[in-house]
Every structure is written in C-alpha cells, then in structure tokens.
Amino acid sequence: MTDANPVSKDQTNIAALTHAGGIFFGFLPSLIVYLLKTDDAYLRAQAMEALNFQITVLIAVVVAYVSMFILIGILLLPLVILANLVLCIVAALKVSKGEEYRYPFALRLLS
C-alpha cells in the first residue's frame, strides 16, 4: 500500500492470519477472507495471493501423491510441505509489517 493509504493494524493482523492459516487449513482461510472482504483492497489482494498459492500447493501435493508410485513423490511431498510452511511464515511476517507479499512459485489462477 502507499503512504497516502496506510494499512491499519487490523488489516495486517487479518492478512497475517490469512497467510499463516494456510499452514494448517489449506485454502480455507484465504477463501473465506477473499469472499468476505470485498470492500478492502489490501485484504482482498493478500487473500487472493494466499488463495493462489494454496491452490498451487494443493496441485503439487496431488502430483506428489500420484508420483509416489514411481518413487519420486516420496522426495517431492516433503519438499512441497516444507515450502508451504516456510513461504506461509515469510508471507505472514511480511504482511504483519504492512507490506504486500507475492509468493514466488504460485500459479496466478485468480486475478
């Protein structure tokens, strides 16, 4: 956000919980915020970013699970889970400071 339109503490808290919630609840927290906060541009943008990333993680988990039959999934699944954990924590920390965050490996399905 710009300095002319500062982000409130409530907005940063909700955005941080949206990103961190992806660790435990997948895409549900970001989907809820995305659908309910239609009047708040910052929260909607961060929820959309988190939702795009969680959908990407879900696709990666399905691919890793299916590829377990050829043994590559055994290595891939822990990497996907670790990447989800680390990137969600980084995102939550960034948005808690009022910054915008974009996940580096997310498919941009929603825009």
Backbone as CSV, one residue per row, in Angstrom:
resi,resn,N_x,N_y,N_z,CA_x,CA_y,CA_z,C_x,C_y,C_z
1,MET,0.842,-1.173,0.000,0.000,0.000,0.000,0.894,1.244,0.000
2,THR,0.345,2.338,-0.419,1.096,3.582,-0.455,1.024,4.279,0.891
3,ASP,1.899,5.275,1.081,1.887,6.022,2.331,0.628,6.861,2.472
4,ALA,0.010,7.238,1.348,-1.215,8.026,1.392,-2.384,7.194,1.914
5,ASN,-2.290,5.892,1.790,-3.347,4.991,2.213,-2.728,3.924,3.125
6,PRO,-2.406,4.267,4.394,-1.706,3.308,5.254,-2.597,2.115,5.610
7,VAL,-1.941,1.021,5.884,-2.632,-0.212,6.248,-2.820,-0.217,7.760
8,SER,-4.043,-0.490,8.208,-4.329,-0.494,9.642,-3.801,-1.779,10.295
9,LYS,-3.707,-1.736,11.602,-3.239,-2.903,12.358,-4.202,-4.079,12.201
10,ASP,-5.507,-3.792,12.158,-6.491,-4.860,11.946,-6.286,-5.535,10.595
11,GLN,-6.018,-4.730,9.573,-5.782,-5.290,8.240,-4.540,-6.171,8.226
12,THR,-3.463,-5.711,8.866,-2.240,-6.520,8.872,-2.433,-7.808,9.668
13,ASN,-3.196,-7.738,10.750,-3.452,-8.948,11.542,-4.269,-9.963,10.752
14,ILE,-5.319,-9.509,10.090,-6.148,-10.417,9.295,-5.344,-10.998,8.137
15,ALA,-4.540,-10.166,7.480,-3.722,-10.655,6.370,-2.699,-11.679,6.846
16,ALA,-2.078,-11.430,8.001,-1.100,-12.375,8.542,-1.770,-13.703,8.903
17,LEU,-2.950,-13.639,9.509,-3.676,-14.875,9.835,-4.128,-15.613,8.584
18,THR,-4.446,-14.866,7.542,-4.841,-15.486,6.276,-3.689,-16.299,5.705
19,HIS,-2.502,-15.712,5.688,-1.333,-16.425,5.157,-0.923,-17.583,6.068
20,ALA,-0.864,-17.330,7.373,-0.445,-18.374,8.311,-1.469,-19.498,8.400
21,GLY,-2.733,-19.177,8.214,-3.781,-20.195,8.259,-3.634,-21.248,7.183
22,GLY,-2.950,-20.906,6.109,-2.716,-21.867,5.038,-1.869,-23.050,5.476
23,ILE,-1.068,-22.867,6.505,-0.229,-23.961,7.010,-1.108,-25.083,7.562
24,PHE,-2.147,-24.720,8.283,-2.976,-25.712,8.973,-4.276,-26.054,8.242
25,PHE,-4.851,-25.065,7.549,-6.177,-25.255,6.976,-6.221,-25.155,5.452
26,GLY,-5.066,-25.105,4.813,-5.021,-25.066,3.349,-5.598,-23.776,2.792
27,PHE,-6.480,-23.914,1.821,-7.025,-22.741,1.135,-8.231,-22.123,1.833
28,LEU,-8.758,-22.740,2.881,-9.992,-22.256,3.507,-9.891,-20.851,4.105
29,PRO,-8.854,-20.510,4.895,-8.795,-19.144,5.447,-8.730,-18.074,4.358
30,SER,-7.929,-18.318,3.333,-7.813,-17.323,2.266,-9.100,-17.222,1.457
31,LEU,-9.790,-18.326,1.263,-11.068,-18.287,0.544,-12.111,-17.512,1.337
32,ILE,-12.160,-17.714,2.640,-13.123,-17.006,3.486,-12.866,-15.506,3.456
33,VAL,-11.605,-15.106,3.625,-11.273,-13.680,3.602,-11.531,-13.099,2.212
34,TYR,-11.196,-13.842,1.185,-11.405,-13.380,-0.191,-12.892,-13.117,-0.470
35,LEU,-13.743,-13.989,0.040,-15.184,-13.838,-0.199,-15.840,-12.799,0.706
36,LEU,-15.325,-12.619,1.916,-15.964,-11.706,2.870,-15.444,-10.274,2.817
37,LYS,-14.209,-10.066,2.470,-13.599,-8.732,2.496,-13.546,-8.124,1.097
38,THR,-14.690,-8.010,0.458,-14.747,-7.468,-0.899,-14.553,-5.956,-0.939
39,ASP,-14.745,-5.285,0.194,-14.629,-3.824,0.232,-13.229,-3.340,0.601
40,ASP,-12.328,-4.230,0.982,-10.981,-3.870,1.410,-9.967,-4.351,0.375
41,ALA,-9.376,-3.422,-0.353,-8.476,-3.772,-1.462,-7.227,-4.511,-0.975
42,TYR,-6.653,-4.078,0.144,-5.438,-4.719,0.661,-5.714,-6.157,1.074
43,LEU,-6.754,-6.371,1.870,-7.071,-7.725,2.322,-7.490,-8.622,1.175
44,ARG,-8.235,-8.076,0.242,-8.664,-8.873,-0.912,-7.453,-9.307,-1.745
45,ALA,-6.497,-8.389,-1.938,-5.303,-8.719,-2.714,-4.452,-9.775,-2.003
46,GLN,-4.296,-9.641,-0.699,-3.499,-10.619,0.039,-4.211,-11.968,0.137
47,ALA,-5.520,-11.952,0.288,-6.280,-13.203,0.311,-6.204,-13.897,-1.045
48,MET,-6.266,-13.119,-2.127,-6.160,-13.695,-3.462,-4.769,-14.303,-3.659
49,GLU,-3.744,-13.642,-3.191,-2.379,-14.162,-3.299,-2.243,-15.460,-2.508
50,ALA,-2.762,-15.477,-1.287,-2.700,-16.684,-0.460,-3.522,-17.813,-1.077
51,LEU,-4.671,-17.475,-1.627,-5.521,-18.486,-2.260,-4.842,-19.081,-3.484
52,ASN,-4.240,-18.248,-4.309,-3.497,-18.750,-5.468,-2.380,-19.698,-5.032
53,PHE,-1.668,-19.320,-3.980,-0.569,-20.168,-3.515,-1.090,-21.487,-2.947
54,GLN,-2.152,-21.440,-2.163,-2.665,-22.671,-1.567,-3.246,-23.616,-2.619
55,ILE,-3.826,-23.075,-3.671,-4.284,-23.920,-4.775,-3.083,-24.550,-5.468
56,THR,-2.007,-23.784,-5.634,-0.773,-24.316,-6.218,-0.210,-25.437,-5.353
57,VAL,-0.213,-25.247,-4.038,0.270,-26.274,-3.118,-0.606,-27.520,-3.207
58,LEU,-1.910,-27.342,-3.277,-2.822,-28.480,-3.402,-2.535,-29.275,-4.672
59,ILE,-2.326,-28.596,-5.776,-1.985,-29.266,-7.034,-0.665,-30.015,-6.893
60,ALA,0.326,-29.376,-6.260,1.635,-30.014,-6.071,1.539,-31.244,-5.170
61,VAL,0.697,-31.189,-4.140,0.523,-32.339,-3.254,-0.126,-33.497,-4.008
62,VAL,-1.116,-33.209,-4.827,-1.770,-34.258,-5.617,-0.772,-34.893,-6.584
63,VAL,0.024,-34.056,-7.259,1.039,-34.574,-8.187,2.062,-35.420,-7.439
64,ALA,2.502,-34.959,-6.265,3.468,-35.720,-5.471,2.877,-37.041,-5.004
65,TYR,1.625,-37.017,-4.595,0.976,-38.246,-4.137,0.851,-39.253,-5.275
66,VAL,0.434,-38.786,-6.443,0.294,-39.680,-7.592,1.664,-40.208,-8.027
67,SER,2.683,-39.358,-7.940,4.016,-39.781,-8.371,4.732,-40.658,-7.335
68,MET,4.111,-40.920,-6.212,4.712,-41.836,-5.238,4.814,-43.246,-5.797
69,PHE,3.980,-43.552,-6.765,4.029,-44.877,-7.367,5.294,-45.073,-8.192
70,ILE,5.925,-43.990,-8.616,7.208,-44.094,-9.316,8.339,-43.575,-8.435
71,LEU,8.072,-43.465,-7.146,9.018,-43.162,-6.078,9.519,-41.725,-6.019
72,ILE,9.294,-40.899,-7.018,9.750,-39.511,-6.950,8.906,-38.711,-5.948
73,GLY,7.666,-39.119,-5.758,6.774,-38.437,-4.829,7.223,-38.527,-3.387
74,ILE,7.977,-39.574,-3.070,8.485,-39.729,-1.712,9.420,-38.575,-1.367
75,LEU,10.161,-38.090,-2.336,11.032,-36.932,-2.128,10.294,-35.621,-2.321
76,LEU,9.341,-35.611,-3.236,8.647,-34.378,-3.605,7.663,-33.910,-2.535
77,LEU,6.935,-34.821,-1.944,5.908,-34.446,-0.960,6.485,-33.697,0.251
78,PRO,7.568,-34.156,0.870,8.130,-33.378,1.989,8.633,-32.002,1.557
79,LEU,9.150,-31.892,0.339,9.613,-30.592,-0.151,8.452,-29.622,-0.329
80,VAL,7.329,-30.113,-0.826,6.146,-29.266,-1.001,5.631,-28.798,0.353
81,ILE,5.577,-29.701,1.316,5.096,-29.356,2.656,6.041,-28.355,3.321
82,LEU,7.338,-28.554,3.174,8.315,-27.631,3.745,8.240,-26.254,3.082
83,ALA,8.105,-26.229,1.773,7.976,-24.956,1.053,6.721,-24.215,1.489
84,ASN,5.623,-24.937,1.672,4.381,-24.315,2.137,4.589,-23.697,3.520
85,LEU,5.210,-24.430,4.410,5.462,-23.946,5.763,6.325,-22.685,5.752
86,VAL,7.443,-22.736,5.070,8.384,-21.613,5.065,7.776,-20.384,4.383
87,LEU,7.184,-20.571,3.212,6.655,-19.425,2.475,5.447,-18.800,3.164
88,CYS,4.625,-19.604,3.832,3.491,-19.037,4.575,3.977,-18.215,5.772
89,ILE,5.023,-18.677,6.434,5.574,-17.917,7.554,6.193,-16.613,7.065
90,VAL,6.945,-16.672,5.976,7.549,-15.459,5.410,6.457,-14.465,5.009
91,ALA,5.405,-14.963,4.364,4.305,-14.091,3.943,3.622,-13.456,5.148
92,ALA,3.365,-14.238,6.182,2.710,-13.708,7.380,3.565,-12.631,8.046
93,LEU,4.866,-12.833,8.085,5.753,-11.837,8.680,5.797,-10.557,7.855
94,LYS,5.834,-10.690,6.539,5.871,-9.508,5.665,4.591,-8.685,5.792
95,VAL,3.440,-9.340,5.713,2.187,-8.584,5.758,1.891,-8.049,7.151
96,SER,2.468,-8.661,8.184,2.277,-8.119,9.529,2.975,-6.766,9.686
97,LYS,3.912,-6.474,8.789,4.584,-5.172,8.773,3.880,-4.183,7.846
98,GLY,2.793,-4.620,7.217,2.048,-3.746,6.323,2.525,-3.777,4.890
99,GLU,3.439,-4.677,4.568,3.944,-4.802,3.203,3.046,-5.735,2.397
100,GLU,3.138,-5.617,1.088,2.443,-6.579,0.228,3.398,-7.725,-0.049
101,TYR,2.859,-8.935,-0.205,3.705,-10.102,-0.457,3.158,-10.883,-1.638
102,ARG,4.070,-11.312,-2.490,3.728,-12.190,-3.616,4.560,-13.458,-3.499
103,TYR,3.878,-14.592,-3.534,4.571,-15.871,-3.457,5.361,-16.105,-4.743
104,PRO,6.594,-16.624,-4.620,7.434,-16.765,-5.812,7.009,-17.886,-6.762
105,PHE,6.366,-18.938,-6.283,6.072,-20.082,-7.137,4.575,-20.313,-7.353
106,ALA,3.760,-19.330,-7.076,2.307,-19.522,-7.150,1.794,-19.353,-8.574
107,LEU,0.879,-20.230,-8.934,0.162,-20.063,-10.195,-0.837,-18.922,-10.003
108,ARG,-0.922,-18.028,-10.937,-1.842,-16.886,-10.837,-3.177,-17.284,-11.475
109,LEU,-3.965,-18.068,-10.756,-5.246,-18.539,-11.258,-6.335,-17.487,-11.094
110,LEU,-6.295,-16.762,-9.985,-7.234,-15.665,-9.738,-6.512,-14.356,-9.976
111,SER,-7.216,-13.410,-10.542,-6.578,-12.092,-10.722,-7.582,-10.981,-10.585
